[in-house]
Amino acid sequence: MRFTINREVLLRPLQQVAGVVERRQTLPVLSNVLIIVEGNELSLTGTDLEVELVAKVELEDVSEPGEITVPARKLMDICKSLDADKDISFQQDEQKLIIRSGRSKFSLSTLPAGEFPNLEDGPSAIEFEIQQSDLKRLISKTAFAMAQQDVRYYLNGMLLELKDNFFRTVATDGHRLALCESKLSHDFPETQIIVPRKGVLELLRLFGEDDERVSIIIGNNHIRAKTRELVFTSKLVDGKFPDYDRVIPKGGKITLVGDRGALRQSFQRAAILSNEKYRGVRIQLSEGNMKIVANNPEQEEAEEEVSIDYTGHDVEIGFNVGYLLEVLNVIEEESVQISLSDTNSSALVESAEDSDSIYVVMPMRI
């Protein structure tokens, strides 16, 4: 194998692929990146057996084909340290990969490409296209609500649902729920899959805000996202996601509307003196006003008052302030609406304007 490539052209796809590779692996080859040169195309592959990423780059010079694996982190660190805009040449020499650029030369250990695993993807059931910016919005507006290391393993990921002509992302950890949806050009069979946490975070990292389309392919045990330069594959979580529709409050009798920025700032200030472990705050509603009270075990107290659009009887309810702040951080519109049935029921938080996302936060006893 022999090829030459510009450092800047190589660095971005190499960084993307190396991001999938875990530092500590039980199998040495999983710390490596698979390099394949075929015709005038270079492909780089990284995997941790749960997710896999293939990045493809076109080579200008006709090269000597071949395939080999080399340590991902070392290769990336070498390329980052070399002079910008310089060409880098790669040549396989028996069990080593020789890297040259300018007056620098490196010799990296290798492992055979035959030892590198590839994710079994099986037959594909559904395929559709969506803009990268839409996919990123769907994931970024819901990912914060995923559980971390919950014994209910199916919560340690995100539900992707196709229903009618909507594509939905849903995440919950049992204390809050986030849902966002996007309309597709035509109907699909009703489908639900759970993407593991790492797969979700990689999708969020890889795809940007542009209008380039990404092809989503859903199989029995995998999901694949493809662009011209990237092919991302993730295994699916084998489990049943809770019936999220039953969790969403309907017809709340207590409704208030407030300025998102003012509410967020008040909650942030009150959070400073909330209990560090439980993060609880008391919310007291009266006509036209919300009072936020936070206490901690040191007998310290914070009080904030915010003007809101509310008419009704006085109400007091407790919430985890961290959960409320995470919701207010992802809502983009200027005003938010919070609806409750009573002081023991979950709150439905959404934009007061038309929106594609809704959030549910369970109350706390304080």
DRENDO-1510 file (C-alpha; in Angstrom, 1 decimal, always signed):
<recs>
REC; n; res; u; v; w
REC; 1; MET; +0.0; +0.0; +0.0 .
REC; 2; ARG; +1.3; +3.5; -0.9 .
REC; 3; PHE; -0.4; +6.8; -1.2 .
REC; 4; THR; +0.2; +10.6; -0.7 .
REC; 5; ILE; -2.4; +13.0; +0.7 .
REC; 6; ASN; -2.5; +16.6; +1.9 .
REC; 7; ARG; -2.5; +16.9; +5.7 .
REC; 8; GLU; -5.6; +19.2; +5.8 .
REC; 9; VAL; -7.6; +16.8; +3.6 .
REC; 10; LEU; -6.7; +13.8; +5.8 .
REC; 11; LEU; -7.1; +15.4; +9.2 .
REC; 12; ARG; -10.8; +16.0; +9.5 .
REC; 13; PRO; -12.0; +12.5; +8.4 .
REC; 14; LEU; -9.3; +11.0; +10.6 .
REC; 15; GLN; -10.5; +13.0; +13.6 .
REC; 16; GLN; -14.1; +11.9; +13.0 .
REC; 17; VAL; -13.1; +8.2; +12.8 .
REC; 18; ALA; -10.8; +8.4; +15.8 .
REC; 19; GLY; -13.6; +9.8; +17.9 .
REC; 20; VAL; -15.4; +6.5; +17.7 .
REC; 21; VAL; -12.4; +4.5; +18.8 .
REC; 22; GLU; -12.2; +3.9; +22.6 .
REC; 23; ARG; -8.8; +4.4; +24.3 .
REC; 24; ARG; -9.0; +1.2; +26.3 .
REC; 25; GLN; -10.0; -1.9; +24.4 .
REC; 26; THR; -10.1; -5.6; +25.2 .
REC; 27; LEU; -9.1; -6.4; +21.6 .
REC; 28; PRO; -5.9; -4.5; +20.5 .
REC; 29; VAL; -7.2; -4.2; +16.9 .
REC; 30; LEU; -10.1; -2.1; +18.2 .
REC; 31; SER; -7.7; +0.7; +19.2 .
REC; 32; ASN; -6.7; +0.8; +15.5 .
REC; 33; VAL; -8.1; +2.5; +12.4 .
REC; 34; LEU; -8.5; +0.4; +9.3 .
REC; 35; ILE; -7.0; +2.1; +6.2 .
REC; 36; ILE; -8.0; +0.8; +2.8 .
REC; 37; VAL; -6.8; +2.2; -0.5 .
REC; 38; GLU; -8.7; +1.0; -3.6 .
REC; 39; GLY; -8.5; +2.8; -6.9 .
REC; 40; ASN; -8.3; +6.5; -6.1 .
REC; 41; GLU; -10.3; +6.2; -2.9 .
REC; 42; LEU; -9.0; +6.1; +0.7 .
REC; 43; SER; -11.4; +4.8; +3.4 .
REC; 44; LEU; -10.8; +5.1; +7.1 .
REC; 45; THR; -12.8; +2.9; +9.5 .
REC; 46; GLY; -13.1; +3.0; +13.3 .
REC; 47; THR; -15.3; +0.8; +15.6 .
REC; 48; ASP; -15.9; -0.2; +19.2 .
REC; 49; LEU; -18.2; -3.1; +18.2 .
REC; 50; GLU; -21.3; -1.0; +19.1 .
REC; 51; VAL; -20.8; +1.8; +16.6 .
REC; 52; GLU; -18.8; +2.0; +13.4 .
REC; 53; LEU; -17.7; +5.0; +11.2 .
REC; 54; VAL; -16.3; +4.9; +7.7 .
REC; 55; ALA; -14.9; +8.1; +6.2 .
REC; 56; LYS; -14.0; +8.3; +2.5 .
REC; 57; VAL; -11.6; +10.6; +0.8 .
REC; 58; GLU; -10.7; +10.9; -2.8 .
REC; 59; LEU; -7.0; +10.6; -3.6 .
REC; 60; GLU; -5.5; +12.8; -6.4 .
REC; 61; ASP; -2.6; +10.6; -7.2 .
REC; 62; VAL; -3.1; +7.0; -8.5 .
REC; 63; SER; -1.9; +4.9; -5.6 .
REC; 64; GLU; -0.8; +1.4; -4.8 .
REC; 65; PRO; -3.8; -0.4; -3.3 .
REC; 66; GLY; -3.8; -2.3; +0.0 .
REC; 67; GLU; -5.3; -2.4; +3.5 .
REC; 68; ILE; -3.8; -2.3; +7.0 .
REC; 69; THR; -4.7; -1.2; +10.6 .
REC; 70; VAL; -2.6; +1.2; +12.7 .
REC; 71; PRO; -3.1; +2.8; +16.1 .
REC; 72; ALA; -5.8; +5.5; +15.7 .
REC; 73; ARG; -4.6; +8.0; +18.4 .
REC; 74; LYS; -0.9; +7.8; +17.4 .
REC; 75; LEU; -1.8; +8.3; +13.7 .
REC; 76; MET; -4.0; +11.3; +14.6 .
REC; 77; ASP; -1.4; +12.9; +16.9 .
REC; 78; ILE; +1.3; +12.5; +14.2 .
REC; 79; CYS; -0.9; +14.1; +11.5 .
REC; 80; LYS; -1.9; +17.0; +13.9 .
REC; 81; SER; +1.8; +17.7; +14.7 .
REC; 82; LEU; +2.9; +18.0; +11.1 .
REC; 83; ASP; +3.1; +21.3; +9.2 .
REC; 84; ALA; -0.2; +22.5; +7.8 .
REC; 85; ASP; -0.7; +22.3; +4.0 .
REC; 86; LYS; +2.1; +19.8; +3.7 .
REC; 87; ASP; +1.7; +16.4; +1.9 .
REC; 88; ILE; +2.0; +13.2; +3.8 .
REC; 89; SER; +3.1; +10.0; +2.2 .
REC; 90; PHE; +2.2; +6.6; +3.5 .
REC; 91; GLN; +4.0; +3.3; +2.6 .
REC; 92; GLN; +3.5; -0.2; +4.0 .
REC; 93; ASP; +6.8; -1.9; +4.7 .
REC; 94; GLU; +6.1; -5.5; +5.9 .
REC; 95; GLN; +4.7; -5.1; +9.5 .
REC; 96; LYS; +5.2; -1.3; +9.6 .
REC; 97; LEU; +3.6; +1.7; +8.1 .
REC; 98; ILE; +6.1; +4.4; +7.1 .
REC; 99; ILE; +4.8; +8.0; +7.3 .
REC; 100; ARG; +6.9; +10.8; +5.7 .
REC; 101; SER; +6.2; +14.6; +5.5 .
REC; 102; GLY; +9.0; +17.1; +4.9 .
REC; 103; ARG; +11.9; +16.1; +7.0 .
REC; 104; SER; +9.9; +14.0; +9.4 .
REC; 105; LYS; +9.6; +10.2; +9.3 .
REC; 106; PHE; +7.6; +7.9; +11.5 .
REC; 107; SER; +7.3; +4.1; +11.6 .
REC; 108; LEU; +4.0; +2.8; +13.1 .
REC; 109; SER; +3.3; -0.8; +14.1 .
REC; 110; THR; +0.4; -2.5; +12.3 .
REC; 111; LEU; -2.1; -5.3; +12.7 .
REC; 112; PRO; -3.5; -7.2; +9.7 .
REC; 113; ALA; -6.8; -5.9; +8.2 .
REC; 114; GLY; -8.2; -9.4; +8.4 .
REC; 115; GLU; -8.4; -9.0; +12.2 .
REC; 116; PHE; -10.5; -5.9; +12.0 .
REC; 117; PRO; -14.2; -6.6; +12.8 .
REC; 118; ASN; -17.1; -5.2; +10.8 .
REC; 119; LEU; -20.6; -4.7; +12.2 .
REC; 120; GLU; -23.0; -7.3; +10.9 .
REC; 121; ASP; -25.8; -5.1; +9.4 .
REC; 122; GLY; -28.2; -7.6; +8.0 .
REC; 123; PRO; -31.1; -6.7; +5.7 .
REC; 124; SER; -32.4; -3.1; +5.6 .
REC; 125; ALA; -36.1; -2.6; +6.2 .
REC; 126; ILE; -36.7; +1.1; +5.7 .
REC; 127; GLU; -34.7; +3.9; +4.0 .
REC; 128; PHE; -35.5; +7.7; +3.9 .
REC; 129; GLU; -33.6; +11.0; +3.5 .
REC; 130; ILE; -33.6; +14.0; +5.9 .
REC; 131; GLN; -31.5; +17.2; +6.0 .
REC; 132; GLN; -28.5; +17.1; +8.3 .
REC; 133; SER; -29.7; +20.2; +10.0 .
REC; 134; ASP; -33.1; +18.5; +10.7 .
REC; 135; LEU; -31.4; +15.4; +12.1 .
REC; 136; LYS; -29.1; +17.4; +14.3 .
REC; 137; ARG; -32.1; +19.5; +15.6 .
REC; 138; LEU; -34.2; +16.4; +16.4 .
REC; 139; ILE; -31.3; +14.8; +18.4 .
REC; 140; SER; -30.0; +18.0; +20.1 .
REC; 141; LYS; -33.5; +18.9; +21.4 .
REC; 142; THR; -34.0; +15.5; +23.1 .
REC; 143; ALA; -30.6; +13.9; +23.9 .
REC; 144; PHE; -30.2; +15.6; +27.3 .
REC; 145; ALA; -33.2; +13.6; +28.7 .
REC; 146; MET; -31.5; +10.2; +28.0 .
REC; 147; ALA; -30.7; +8.1; +31.1 .
REC; 148; GLN; -27.1; +7.3; +32.0 .
REC; 149; GLN; -26.3; +3.8; +33.2 .
REC; 150; ASP; -29.9; +3.1; +34.2 .
REC; 151; VAL; -30.7; -0.6; +35.1 .
REC; 152; ARG; -33.6; -0.1; +32.6 .
REC; 153; TYR; -31.1; -0.4; +29.8 .
REC; 154; TYR; -33.7; +0.6; +27.1 .
REC; 155; LEU; -33.7; +4.2; +28.7 .
REC; 156; ASN; -29.9; +4.5; +28.1 .
REC; 157; GLY; -30.6; +5.6; +24.5 .
REC; 158; MET; -33.1; +7.4; +22.3 .
REC; 159; LEU; -36.3; +6.2; +20.6 .
REC; 160; LEU; -36.5; +6.9; +16.9 .
REC; 161; GLU; -40.0; +6.5; +15.6 .
REC; 162; LEU; -41.6; +6.7; +12.2 .
REC; 163; LYS; -45.3; +7.1; +12.3 .
REC; 164; ASP; -47.5; +8.3; +9.5 .
REC; 165; ASN; -45.3; +10.9; +7.8 .
REC; 166; PHE; -43.5; +12.0; +11.0 .
REC; 167; PHE; -40.0; +11.2; +12.2 .
REC; 168; ARG; -39.8; +11.5; +16.0 .
REC; 169; THR; -37.0; +11.4; +18.6 .
REC; 170; VAL; -38.0; +10.7; +22.2 .
REC; 171; ALA; -35.8; +10.4; +25.3 .
REC; 172; THR; -36.6; +9.9; +29.0 .
REC; 173; ASP; -34.8; +8.9; +32.2 .
REC; 174; GLY; -38.0; +8.3; +34.1 .
REC; 175; HIS; -37.9; +11.9; +35.7 .
REC; 176; ARG; -38.3; +13.9; +32.5 .
REC; 177; LEU; -39.2; +13.3; +28.9 .
REC; 178; ALA; -38.3; +15.1; +25.7 .
REC; 179; LEU; -39.9; +14.7; +22.2 .
REC; 180; CYS; -39.2; +16.4; +18.9 .
REC; 181; GLU; -40.6; +15.6; +15.5 .
REC; 182; SER; -40.1; +16.5; +11.8 .
REC; 183; LYS; -42.5; +16.0; +8.9 .
REC; 184; LEU; -41.3; +13.7; +6.1 .
REC; 185; SER; -42.4; +13.9; +2.5 .
REC; 186; HIS; -44.4; +10.7; +2.6 .
REC; 187; ASP; -45.7; +8.0; +4.9 .
REC; 188; PHE; -43.7; +5.1; +6.3 .
REC; 189; PRO; -44.8; +1.9; +8.1 .
REC; 190; GLU; -44.9; +2.5; +11.9 .
REC; 191; THR; -41.4; +1.7; +13.2 .
REC; 192; GLN; -39.7; +2.1; +16.6 .
REC; 193; ILE; -36.0; +1.6; +17.3 .
REC; 194; ILE; -33.8; +2.4; +20.2 .
REC; 195; VAL; -30.3; +3.8; +19.4 .
REC; 196; PRO; -27.8; +3.4; +22.2 .
REC; 197; ARG; -26.4; +6.5; +24.0 .
REC; 198; LYS; -23.0; +6.4; +22.3 .
REC; 199; GLY; -24.6; +6.1; +18.8 .
REC; 200; VAL; -26.8; +9.1; +19.6 .
REC; 201; LEU; -23.9; +11.3; +20.8 .
REC; 202; GLU; -21.8; +10.3; +17.7 .
REC; 203; LEU; -24.7; +11.3; +15.4 .
REC; 204; LEU; -24.8; +14.6; +17.2 .
REC; 205; ARG; -21.1; +15.1; +16.8 .
REC; 206; LEU; -20.9; +14.1; +13.1 .
REC; 207; PHE; -23.7; +16.0; +11.5 .
REC; 208; GLY; -23.8; +19.7; +11.1 .
REC; 209; GLU; -26.3; +22.5; +10.5 .
REC; 210; ASP; -26.1; +22.5; +6.7 .
REC; 211; ASP; -28.8; +21.4; +4.2 .
REC; 212; GLU; -27.0; +18.4; +2.8 .
REC; 213; ARG; -29.2; +15.4; +2.9 .
REC; 214; VAL; -28.3; +12.3; +4.9 .
REC; 215; SER; -29.8; +8.8; +4.1 .
REC; 216; ILE; -31.1; +6.9; +7.1 .
REC; 217; ILE; -31.3; +3.2; +6.7 .
REC; 218; ILE; -33.1; +1.1; +9.4 .
REC; 219; GLY; -32.5; -2.6; +9.7 .
REC; 220; ASN; -33.6; -5.3; +12.2 .
REC; 221; ASN; -30.5; -4.7; +14.4 .
REC; 222; HIS; -28.8; -1.6; +13.1 .
REC; 223; ILE; -29.3; +2.0; +11.9 .
REC; 224; ARG; -27.1; +3.5; +9.3 .
REC; 225; ALA; -26.6; +7.2; +8.3 .
REC; 226; LYS; -24.9; +7.9; +5.0 .
REC; 227; THR; -23.6; +11.0; +3.3 .
REC; 228; ARG; -21.1; +11.2; +0.4 .
REC; 229; GLU; -18.2; +11.2; +2.8 .
REC; 230; LEU; -19.4; +9.3; +5.8 .
REC; 231; VAL; -21.1; +6.0; +6.6 .
REC; 232; PHE; -22.1; +5.7; +10.3 .
REC; 233; THR; -23.5; +2.4; +11.6 .
REC; 234; SER; -24.8; +1.7; +15.1 .
REC; 235; LYS; -26.3; -1.4; +16.7 .
REC; 236; LEU; -29.7; -1.1; +18.2 .
REC; 237; VAL; -30.8; -1.6; +21.8 .
REC; 238; ASP; -32.9; -4.8; +22.1 .
REC; 239; GLY; -35.8; -3.7; +24.3 .
REC; 240; LYS; -39.2; -2.1; +24.4 .
REC; 241; PHE; -39.4; +1.7; +25.0 .
REC; 242; PRO; -42.1; +2.9; +27.4 .
REC; 243; ASP; -45.4; +4.1; +25.9 .
REC; 244; TYR; -44.4; +7.8; +26.0 .
REC; 245; ASP; -47.8; +9.1; +24.9 .
REC; 246; ARG; -49.3; +8.0; +28.2 .
REC; 247; VAL; -46.7; +10.2; +30.1 .
REC; 248; ILE; -47.6; +13.4; +28.2 .
REC; 249; PRO; -50.2; +15.4; +30.3 .
REC; 250; LYS; -53.4; +16.3; +28.6 .
REC; 251; GLY; -55.7; +19.2; +29.3 .
REC; 252; GLY; -53.8; +20.9; +32.2 .
REC; 253; LYS; -56.0; +23.2; +34.3 .
REC; 254; ILE; -53.1; +25.4; +35.5 .
REC; 255; THR; -51.4; +27.2; +32.6 .
REC; 256; LEU; -48.8; +30.0; +32.7 .
REC; 257; VAL; -46.8; +31.7; +30.0 .
REC; 258; GLY; -43.5; +33.5; +30.6 .
REC; 259; ASP; -40.5; +34.9; +28.9 .
REC; 260; ARG; -38.0; +32.1; +28.4 .
REC; 261; GLY; -34.9; +34.2; +29.0 .
REC; 262; ALA; -36.2; +35.8; +32.3 .
REC; 263; LEU; -37.3; +32.4; +33.6 .
REC; 264; ARG; -34.0; +30.8; +32.8 .
REC; 265; GLN; -32.0; +33.5; +34.4 .
REC; 266; SER; -34.1; +33.4; +37.6 .
REC; 267; PHE; -33.8; +29.6; +37.8 .
REC; 268; GLN; -30.1; +29.8; +37.3 .
REC; 269; ARG; -29.7; +32.3; +40.1 .
REC; 270; ALA; -31.9; +30.3; +42.5 .
REC; 271; ALA; -30.0; +27.1; +41.6 .
REC; 272; ILE; -26.9; +28.5; +43.2 .
REC; 273; LEU; -28.4; +27.9; +46.7 .
REC; 274; SER; -30.4; +24.8; +45.9 .
REC; 275; ASN; -29.5; +21.5; +47.6 .
REC; 276; GLU; -26.5; +20.2; +45.5 .
REC; 277; LYS; -27.7; +16.6; +45.6 .
REC; 278; TYR; -31.5; +17.0; +45.0 .
REC; 279; ARG; -31.5; +20.4; +43.2 .
REC; 280; GLY; -35.0; +21.1; +44.4 .
REC; 281; VAL; -36.8; +24.5; +44.1 .
REC; 282; ARG; -40.3; +25.5; +45.2 .
REC; 283; ILE; -42.4; +27.4; +42.7 .
REC; 284; GLN; -45.2; +29.6; +44.1 .
REC; 285; LEU; -47.7; +30.9; +41.5 .
REC; 286; SER; -50.0; +33.8; +42.2 .
REC; 287; GLU; -51.8; +36.1; +39.7 .
REC; 288; GLY; -49.3; +37.5; +37.3 .
REC; 289; ASN; -46.3; +36.3; +39.4 .
REC; 290; MET; -44.0; +33.3; +39.9 .
REC; 291; LYS; -41.9; +33.1; +43.0 .
REC; 292; ILE; -38.9; +30.7; +43.0 .
REC; 293; VAL; -37.5; +29.6; +46.4 .
REC; 294; ALA; -34.4; +27.5; +46.9 .
REC; 295; ASN; -32.9; +26.2; +50.2 .
REC; 296; ASN; -29.9; +24.1; +51.1 .
REC; 297; PRO; -28.8; +22.2; +54.3 .
REC; 298; GLU; -26.6; +25.2; +55.3 .
REC; 299; GLN; -29.9; +27.1; +55.9 .
REC; 300; GLU; -29.1; +29.4; +53.0 .
REC; 301; GLU; -32.0; +30.6; +50.8 .
REC; 302; ALA; -32.6; +32.2; +47.4 .
REC; 303; GLU; -35.8; +34.0; +46.3 .
REC; 304; GLU; -36.6; +35.1; +42.8 .
REC; 305; GLU; -39.7; +36.7; +41.4 .
REC; 306; VAL; -40.7; +36.7; +37.7 .
REC; 307; SER; -43.7; +38.3; +36.0 .
REC; 308; ILE; -45.8; +35.8; +34.1 .
REC; 309; ASP; -49.1; +35.6; +32.4 .
REC; 310; TYR; -51.2; +33.6; +34.9 .
REC; 311; THR; -54.7; +33.9; +36.3 .
REC; 312; GLY; -55.9; +31.4; +38.8 .
REC; 313; HIS; -55.7; +30.4; +42.4 .
REC; 314; ASP; -52.4; +30.3; +44.3 .
REC; 315; VAL; -50.3; +27.1; +43.7 .
REC; 316; GLU; -47.1; +25.7; +45.1 .
REC; 317; ILE; -45.1; +22.9; +43.5 .
REC; 318; GLY; -41.5; +21.6; +43.6 .
REC; 319; PHE; -39.2; +20.7; +40.7 .
REC; 320; ASN; -35.6; +19.7; +40.1 .
REC; 321; VAL; -34.2; +23.0; +38.9 .
REC; 322; GLY; -31.6; +21.3; +36.7 .
REC; 323; TYR; -34.4; +19.6; +34.7 .
REC; 324; LEU; -36.2; +22.8; +34.1 .
REC; 325; LEU; -33.0; +24.6; +33.0 .
REC; 326; GLU; -32.1; +21.9; +30.5 .
REC; 327; VAL; -35.5; +22.3; +28.9 .
REC; 328; LEU; -35.3; +26.1; +28.8 .
REC; 329; ASN; -31.8; +25.8; +27.2 .
REC; 330; VAL; -33.1; +23.8; +24.2 .
REC; 331; ILE; -36.4; +25.7; +23.6 .
REC; 332; GLU; -35.5; +28.4; +21.0 .
REC; 333; GLU; -38.7; +30.5; +21.0 .
REC; 334; GLU; -38.9; +33.6; +23.3 .
REC; 335; SER; -42.0; +32.6; +25.4 .
REC; 336; VAL; -42.7; +29.3; +27.0 .
REC; 337; GLN; -45.9; +27.7; +28.3 .
REC; 338; ILE; -46.1; +25.5; +31.4 .
REC; 339; SER; -49.2; +23.4; +32.0 .
REC; 340; LEU; -50.2; +21.4; +35.1 .
REC; 341; SER; -53.3; +19.4; +36.1 .
REC; 342; ASP; -52.6; +19.8; +39.8 .
REC; 343; THR; -49.7; +20.1; +42.3 .
REC; 344; ASN; -48.9; +16.4; +42.1 .
REC; 345; SER; -48.9; +16.0; +38.3 .
REC; 346; SER; -46.1; +16.4; +35.8 .
REC; 347; ALA; -45.6; +19.7; +34.0 .
REC; 348; LEU; -45.9; +20.0; +30.3 .
REC; 349; VAL; -43.3; +22.6; +29.1 .
REC; 350; GLU; -43.4; +23.8; +25.5 .
REC; 351; SER; -43.0; +26.9; +23.4 .
REC; 352; ALA; -46.0; +29.3; +23.6 .
REC; 353; GLU; -45.8; +29.5; +19.8 .
REC; 354; ASP; -46.0; +26.7; +17.2 .
REC; 355; SER; -43.3; +24.2; +18.0 .
REC; 356; ASP; -42.1; +20.8; +17.0 .
REC; 357; SER; -41.0; +19.7; +20.5 .
REC; 358; ILE; -42.6; +19.1; +23.9 .
REC; 359; TYR; -41.1; +18.4; +27.3 .
REC; 360; VAL; -42.5; +16.7; +30.5 .
REC; 361; VAL; -40.9; +17.2; +33.9 .
REC; 362; MET; -42.1; +15.3; +37.0 .
REC; 363; PRO; -42.6; +17.3; +40.2 .
REC; 364; MET; -40.6; +16.9; +43.5 .
REC; 365; ARG; -41.8; +16.8; +47.1 .
REC; 366; ILE; -39.8; +19.5; +49.0 .
</recs>
